[in-house]
Amino acid sequence: MKILVADEISSEGIDALKKAGFELDLRFDITYDELKKIIPNYEGLIVRSRTKVDGEIIKAGVNLRFIGRAGVGLDNIDVKAAEAKGVVVLNTPEIAATSVSELVFGMLLSLVRKISVCDRLMKMGEWPKKFAMGFELKDKTIGIIGIGRIGKEVAKKAKAFGMRVIYYDIIRLNPSVERELGVEYFELDDLLKNSDIVTLHVPLTPQTKYLINEDKFKLMKKGAIIINTSRGAVIDNKALLKYLKNGHLYGACLDVFENEPPKESWEKELISLENVVVTPHIGSMTVEAQRMASILLANKIIEAFGEKSL
Ligand code: NAD
């Protein structure tokens, strides 16, 4: 079976697939047009987030049997078009929980201890001590929206900081899991009213698009913080900008954006605010998560389409 690898993935997965007898062509920088031209020659396509696999590519892939995404989000793949053609879509949502939850606390500490601001000002020759009054996480309430794989890891780390952890999810955890994690269930509006820090860990669906909008920001405590490492459109960022500028919120940490990279002038204003810590969608950009994505994807491909297993 011939597989085209269109984005760079860690070597472990590539080696495993070769060992299992697959023929691999590595074309890490392939353009959209080139991909469309050569895709009929392949039964498998492996991508990360760079390569756009839309309906046109899937239509052109007359021999395609699977598309493997080494990573979590399937935003760059037209999953409906693939399924309609009987093309299997595989991804590795299991790999991100540690990396994303560590980033959540990295960004949060950077915001509340003004680490990125101090770093930037000191590099410009300043000694910004008088602007650097921060606060502790201990005894603060963190509200987790979406307590799946990543939300649970955030809960565990928040407990280690001595925080009170409350959560909202469409599926309530079983009471024994709640006890084990030390978390309390709240309805969404109550969670927003009671949290010092709100962190989002839901998928982007029609129900979660702009889940946090102007009405919800109004409910949040004055001086609260919001963290988004899920998907940009889960927050109405225009409303967020308003609630940061009017001083209702203390600050925000954003790893994900509706436009990546942000392009509208109001988006640029949002990311330039001193009380907004931003990163360019790096939640699962760690050596460990990428290595695991490559190995897990290879395993899934071998299990579904190969003869040997790793
Ligand atoms: P998961 O599926 O394990 O958990 C999602 C949780 O959200 C589930 O418990 C589900 O019941 C809940 N949920 C779904 N719809 C809901 C709704 N309408 N209201 C309330 N709760 C709802 O997912 P995960 O692996 O924990 O990932 C969470 C998010 O993180 C996803 O959006 C994912 O795309 C994103 N993510 C971002 C990065 C990054 O690089 N920043 C990396 C990995 C994942």
Boltz pocket constraint, residues with backbone or C-beta under 6 A from the ligand:
constraints:
  - pocket:
      binder: B
      contacts: [[A, 72], [A, 73], [A, 93], [A, 96], [A, 100], [A, 145], [A, 146], [A, 147], [A, 148], [A, 149], [A, 150], [A, 151], [A, 168], [A, 169], [A, 170], [A, 171], [A, 200], [A, 201], [A, 202], [A, 203], [A, 204], [A, 205], [A, 207], [A, 208], [A, 229], [A, 230], [A, 231], [A, 255], [A, 256], [A, 281], [A, 282], [A, 283], [A, 284], [A, 285]]
      max_distance: 6.0
